[in-house]
C-alpha cells in the first residue's frame, strides 16, 4: 500500500475512534504513526489533541515541547502550544511561549500575551501587548476585545477617563455588548457622573440580566444617589446569586435598609459584614447608629 494512502487510512481511523469517544484506541494508532513519521506536524497536532481529550494534559505539553526542540522554526506548533497553555490557564508558561514570537510574524500572539499578562495582574505589560496587537492587526472581534481589556487595565490603574476612551474605541466595533456598558457604568460611578452611571448599568443589565456582577455595581450606584429600595433590591439579587459575599456588600445593603428604616434587617446585614471583617467601619458605624436610635419605629416590612 502506498505510504500516503496508508497514512490517510490511519488518520481516518483515528478520526472515527475520536468521534466515537474511543480516545485510547485513537492514541495507540497516532503513537504508531508518530514513530513512522516523527517530523509530521499534522500527527503532533492530532496526538496532542487526543492526549488533551483523554485528560492527559502533561503528555500534550511534553509532546509539543519535544517537537519544538527539534523544530524550533515551526511557528504554527509554537502558537498552538501557547494557545493550549492559555486555554488551561497556565499563564506564566503561556507568556514564555508568546514572548518567543516576533509580533509582526504572528500578531495574534500579542493578543494572547496581553490577556495572559492581565490574568496575572501585570497591567503595564498587558497594556503594551494589547496596543502592539492593535497596531498590527484590526480583526473585528479581537480588536473589540483588545479595547475592552485596555479599558479594564485602565480601571485597575484608576485612570477612568482613559478607560472610557478605550471603551469608546471598542464601541466602534460592537456597541451592544453588555460588558462595554458595565465598563462605562464603573467609570462613571468612580468619576461621580451618577446619571451616566445609572443609564449605563441599566443598559448592561438589559443586555445581560444573567451577569451577576452587574447587580453589585447597580446597588452601589443607587445607594449613592439615594434610591435605597432599588439599591436594596440589586444587592439582594447579587447576594442570592453568589456563594461568597464580601463584607462591603453586606455593609452597603445594611446601610440601604437602615436608611429605609428596616432596622432589624439592617442590623442582620451589619452583623454578617462584621463576621466576615470585624474591622469593617461601615458596619461598625451602622450598628452604632442603630443602637443609638433603637427607639425608632420598625418598618412593617422588616
Backbone torsions as a table, in degrees:
resi	resn	phi	psi	omega
1	UNK	NA	133.6	177.9
2	UNK	-56.2	139.5	-174.7
3	UNK	-61.6	-36.8	178.8
4	UNK	-66.8	-39.5	178.2
5	UNK	-66.3	-41.4	178.6
6	UNK	-61.4	-42.7	-179.9
7	UNK	-63.3	-46.0	179.5
8	UNK	-63.1	-37.6	179.2
9	UNK	-63.4	-45.8	-179.0
10	UNK	-69.1	-37.1	176.4
11	UNK	-63.7	-36.5	176.9
12	UNK	-66.0	-38.1	177.6
13	UNK	-64.0	-40.8	177.4
14	UNK	-60.4	-45.7	-179.1
15	UNK	-61.5	-39.5	179.7
16	UNK	-66.2	-46.8	178.5
17	UNK	-62.3	-39.3	-179.5
18	UNK	-64.3	-42.6	-179.8
19	UNK	-64.8	-26.2	179.1
20	UNK	-89.4	-1.6	-179.2
21	UNK	78.0	14.3	179.6
22	UNK	-94.2	72.3	-170.8
23	UNK	-70.0	-35.4	-179.2
24	UNK	-64.8	-39.7	176.2
25	UNK	-62.7	-43.9	-179.7
26	UNK	-64.2	-40.2	179.9
27	UNK	-62.9	-41.7	179.9
28	UNK	-58.8	-44.6	-180.0
29	UNK	-67.3	-42.8	-178.3
30	UNK	-64.2	-39.6	178.8
31	UNK	-66.2	-37.0	175.2
32	UNK	-63.1	-42.9	178.3
33	UNK	-63.0	-38.5	-178.6
34	UNK	-63.5	-35.3	176.5
35	UNK	-65.1	-33.7	-179.8
36	UNK	-81.1	-33.3	-177.0
37	UNK	-129.0	69.2	-173.2
38	UNK	-65.4	-15.9	-179.1
39	UNK	-100.9	3.2	-176.0
40	UNK	-75.6	116.0	176.6
41	UNK	-66.2	-36.4	-178.3
42	UNK	-60.4	-42.9	-179.0
43	UNK	-70.1	-35.7	176.4
44	UNK	-63.8	-42.6	175.6
45	UNK	-57.3	-49.3	-175.2
46	UNK	-63.0	-48.0	-176.4
47	UNK	-68.0	-38.6	179.0
48	UNK	-63.1	-38.2	177.6
49	UNK	-66.6	-39.5	179.1
50	UNK	-65.3	-41.4	176.2
51	UNK	-58.9	-44.2	-179.2
52	UNK	-63.8	-44.3	-180.0
53	UNK	-62.4	-30.5	179.6
54	UNK	-86.2	0.1	177.4
55	UNK	86.7	11.6	-177.3
56	UNK	-99.5	75.6	-173.6
57	UNK	-65.1	-42.8	-177.7
58	UNK	-62.1	-36.7	179.5
59	UNK	-64.8	-38.3	176.9
60	UNK	-61.1	-48.6	-178.9
61	UNK	-60.7	-47.0	-178.3
62	UNK	-64.3	-39.7	179.9
63	UNK	-61.4	-47.7	-177.4
64	UNK	-70.0	-37.6	178.1
65	UNK	-62.5	-45.0	-179.8
66	UNK	-63.7	-41.1	178.7
67	UNK	-61.1	-43.3	-177.1
68	UNK	-70.6	-26.8	174.6
69	UNK	-63.2	-35.5	-179.8
70	UNK	-91.1	-19.2	-177.8
71	UNK	-135.4	63.0	-174.3
72	UNK	-63.9	-16.1	-177.8
73	UNK	-84.2	-7.7	-176.6
74	UNK	-80.2	93.4	-175.7
75	UNK	-73.2	-26.7	179.5
76	UNK	-67.2	-43.3	177.6
77	UNK	-67.0	-38.2	179.5
78	UNK	-63.6	-42.2	177.6
79	UNK	-64.8	-40.5	178.0
80	UNK	-60.4	-42.7	178.2
81	UNK	-62.8	-45.1	179.1
82	UNK	-60.1	-44.0	179.3
83	UNK	-67.2	-33.5	176.9
84	UNK	-63.6	-47.5	178.5
85	UNK	-63.6	-39.5	177.4
86	UNK	-61.1	-46.6	-179.5
87	UNK	-57.2	-37.3	-177.7
88	UNK	-95.2	16.3	172.0
89	UNK	60.7	30.7	176.1
90	UNK	-93.4	71.9	-165.4
91	UNK	-61.4	-46.6	-177.2
92	UNK	-62.7	-43.0	178.3
93	UNK	-66.6	-38.1	178.0
94	UNK	-62.3	-42.3	179.1
95	UNK	-59.4	-43.7	179.7
96	UNK	-58.8	-38.5	-179.7
97	UNK	-71.7	-48.1	-176.2
98	UNK	-67.3	-26.3	177.8
99	UNK	-68.8	-15.1	-179.5
100	UNK	-79.9	-7.8	-178.7
101	UNK	-89.0	141.6	163.7
102	UNK	-76.6	121.0	-172.6
103	UNK	-50.6	-38.8	-177.0
104	UNK	-66.6	-25.8	-178.6
105	UNK	-76.3	-41.3	179.8
106	UNK	-136.1	79.9	-177.0
107	UNK	-54.4	-33.5	-177.1
108	UNK	-64.1	-22.7	177.7
109	UNK	-60.3	-31.1	-179.3
110	UNK	-70.9	-32.7	176.1
111	UNK	-65.3	-49.1	-179.9
112	UNK	-65.3	-34.0	177.4
113	UNK	-64.1	-46.0	178.8
114	UNK	-60.9	-43.6	179.8
115	UNK	-63.1	-42.2	-180.0
116	UNK	-64.5	-43.6	176.9
117	UNK	-61.4	-38.8	179.1
118	UNK	-61.3	-40.6	-176.6
119	UNK	-69.0	-25.9	176.1
120	UNK	-97.7	9.7	174.3
121	UNK	67.4	28.1	171.2
122	UNK	-94.6	82.9	-168.8
123	UNK	-72.8	-31.8	177.9
124	UNK	-62.9	-46.9	-179.7
125	UNK	-70.8	-31.3	175.6
126	UNK	-62.6	-44.2	178.9
127	UNK	-60.2	-46.6	-179.1
128	UNK	-60.3	-42.9	-176.1
129	UNK	-68.7	-43.8	179.4
130	UNK	-65.0	-41.1	178.2
131	UNK	-65.0	-36.3	176.4
132	UNK	-61.8	-45.9	179.3
133	UNK	-60.0	-46.2	-177.0
134	UNK	-65.2	-30.0	179.6
135	UNK	-74.7	-17.9	-175.6
136	UNK	-103.3	-31.6	-172.8
137	UNK	-153.8	138.0	-177.2
138	UNK	-119.4	47.5	173.7
139	UNK	-56.1	131.8	-170.3
140	UNK	-55.7	-53.5	-175.1
141	UNK	-66.7	-47.2	-177.1
142	UNK	-74.4	-25.2	173.3
143	UNK	-65.9	-44.0	176.6
144	UNK	-57.6	-49.7	-178.6
145	UNK	-64.3	-36.2	179.8
146	UNK	-63.1	-45.6	178.4
147	UNK	-66.0	-34.9	176.1
148	UNK	-61.9	-46.0	-179.8
149	UNK	-68.0	-35.2	175.4
150	UNK	-62.5	-39.5	176.4
151	UNK	-63.1	-41.9	178.2
152	UNK	-63.6	-39.1	176.8
153	UNK	-58.6	-46.9	-177.9
154	UNK	-67.3	-32.7	174.6
155	UNK	-63.2	-43.8	177.8
156	UNK	-63.4	-31.8	179.7
157	UNK	-87.4	1.9	177.1
158	UNK	67.7	22.1	174.6
159	UNK	-103.4	84.0	-171.2
160	UNK	-74.1	-29.5	177.7
161	UNK	-68.4	-40.9	177.2
162	UNK	-67.2	-35.8	177.2
163	UNK	-60.5	-41.9	178.0
164	UNK	-63.6	-38.3	179.2
165	UNK	-61.0	-44.4	178.2
166	UNK	-68.4	-36.8	178.1
167	UNK	-61.3	-39.3	179.1
168	UNK	-66.3	-33.6	175.6
169	UNK	-65.5	-40.3	179.4
170	UNK	-66.3	-30.3	-178.1
171	UNK	-65.9	-22.8	177.0
172	UNK	-66.6	-24.3	-179.2
173	UNK	-96.1	-36.3	-174.7
174	UNK	-158.7	106.8	-171.7
175	UNK	-95.3	-6.6	-173.6
176	UNK	-116.9	35.8	177.1
177	UNK	-99.4	132.2	-174.1
178	UNK	-59.7	-36.4	-176.0
179	UNK	-67.4	-31.4	175.2
180	UNK	-58.9	-45.7	-177.7
181	UNK	-75.0	-26.0	170.6
182	UNK	-63.7	-42.2	178.3
183	UNK	-61.6	-45.9	176.5
184	UNK	-57.1	-47.5	-177.7
185	UNK	-60.4	-43.6	179.9
186	UNK	-62.1	-45.0	-179.1
187	UNK	-66.8	-47.3	-179.9
188	UNK	-61.8	-36.7	177.9
189	UNK	-61.3	-46.8	-178.2
190	UNK	-71.9	-24.3	177.9
191	UNK	-88.4	-0.9	179.0
192	UNK	76.9	17.2	-179.3
193	UNK	-95.4	75.8	-166.6
194	UNK	-67.1	-38.1	179.6
195	UNK	-61.7	-45.2	177.2
196	UNK	-64.2	-37.6	-180.0
197	UNK	-63.1	-42.2	179.3
198	UNK	-61.9	-47.9	-178.4
199	UNK	-61.3	-40.7	-177.4
200	UNK	-70.8	-43.1	-177.7
201	UNK	-69.2	-35.5	178.7
202	UNK	-68.4	-35.4	177.8
203	UNK	-67.7	-40.8	178.9
204	UNK	-62.2	-42.7	-180.0
205	UNK	-65.9	-39.2	178.5
206	UNK	-63.4	-38.2	-178.9
207	UNK	-74.4	-31.5	-178.7
208	UNK	-149.3	80.0	-179.3
209	UNK	-65.6	-12.1	-179.7
210	UNK	-89.2	-4.6	179.1
211	UNK	-81.1	98.8	-170.9
212	UNK	-61.0	-34.2	-176.4
213	UNK	-59.9	-25.2	-178.9
214	UNK	-63.2	-33.8	-172.8
215	UNK	-71.6	-32.1	176.2
216	UNK	-64.0	-48.5	179.6
217	UNK	-64.4	-39.3	177.8
218	UNK	-59.7	-42.1	177.7
219	UNK	-60.1	-43.2	179.6
220	UNK	-63.0	-42.9	-178.3
221	UNK	-63.8	-48.9	-177.5
222	UNK	-69.4	-31.1	175.4
223	UNK	-62.5	-42.7	-176.7
224	UNK	-70.2	-33.2	-178.8
225	UNK	-88.7	3.2	172.8
226	UNK	87.5	12.8	175.6
227	UNK	-96.7	81.4	-167.1
228	UNK	-71.4	-34.2	179.0
229	UNK	-66.7	-39.8	176.5
230	UNK	-67.4	-40.2	178.1
231	UNK	-60.5	-45.7	179.1
232	UNK	-59.9	-44.8	-178.2
233	UNK	-61.3	-44.6	-177.9
234	UNK	-70.8	-39.5	177.5
235	UNK	-62.0	-40.3	179.7
236	UNK	-65.6	-39.1	177.0
237	UNK	-61.7	-40.5	179.3
238	UNK	-64.7	-45.7	-178.8
239	UNK	-64.2	-40.8	-178.2
240	UNK	-64.9	-21.0	-175.9
241	UNK	-106.8	7.6	-178.1
242	UNK	-129.7	146.1	176.0
243	UNK	-88.7	-34.6	-179.9
244	UNK	-109.5	117.1	-178.6
245	UNK	-115.8	135.8	-179.4
246	UNK	-79.5	158.1	175.0
247	UNK	-60.5	-33.3	-178.8
248	UNK	-61.9	-42.2	-179.9
249	UNK	-65.1	-45.9	179.5
250	UNK	-62.7	-39.3	-179.1
251	UNK	-68.3	-36.6	178.5
252	UNK	-70.6	-38.3	175.6
253	UNK	-65.4	-39.8	175.9
254	UNK	-60.0	-40.1	178.6
255	UNK	-63.6	-43.6	178.4
256	UNK	-61.3	-42.3	179.6
257	UNK	-68.8	-38.1	179.8
258	UNK	-62.2	-45.7	-179.0
259	UNK	-68.3	-29.6	176.4
260	UNK	-82.3	6.9	177.5
261	UNK	68.3	23.6	173.8
262	UNK	-95.4	72.7	-166.0
263	UNK	-68.1	-37.1	-179.8
264	UNK	-65.7	-43.7	176.3
265	UNK	-62.1	-44.7	-179.0
266	UNK	-58.3	-44.7	179.9
267	UNK	-62.0	-41.1	178.5
268	UNK	-61.0	-42.9	-178.5
269	UNK	-70.2	-37.9	176.8
270	UNK	-63.6	-39.3	178.6
271	UNK	-64.9	-39.9	176.7
272	UNK	-62.6	-40.6	178.6
273	UNK	-61.8	-42.0	-177.0
274	UNK	-73.2	-24.9	174.0
275	UNK	-66.4	-36.7	179.4
276	UNK	-78.0	-43.1	-178.6
277	UNK	-138.6	95.9	-177.4
278	UNK	-60.5	-15.1	-178.3
279	UNK	-103.4	13.1	-179.7
280	UNK	-66.1	112.9	-172.6
281	UNK	-67.9	-37.8	-179.9
282	UNK	-62.6	-42.6	-179.3
283	UNK	-67.9	-42.3	179.3
284	UNK	-62.5	-44.7	179.3
285	UNK	-65.3	-40.0	178.7
286	UNK	-62.4	-43.9	177.8
287	UNK	-62.7	-39.6	179.5
288	UNK	-64.1	-42.6	-180.0
289	UNK	-65.2	-40.1	178.2
290	UNK	-64.2	-41.2	179.8
291	UNK	-63.3	-39.5	-179.3
292	UNK	-72.5	-24.3	-176.3
293	UNK	-119.5	33.8	-175.1
294	UNK	-70.9	-0.1	175.8
295	UNK	-91.3	1.6	177.8
296	UNK	-70.2	146.7	-179.0
297	UNK	-67.3	142.0	178.8
298	UNK	-79.4	144.2	176.2
299	UNK	-68.3	144.8	175.4
300	UNK	-63.8	-23.6	180.0
301	UNK	-80.9	-14.5	-174.0
302	UNK	-73.9	NA	NA
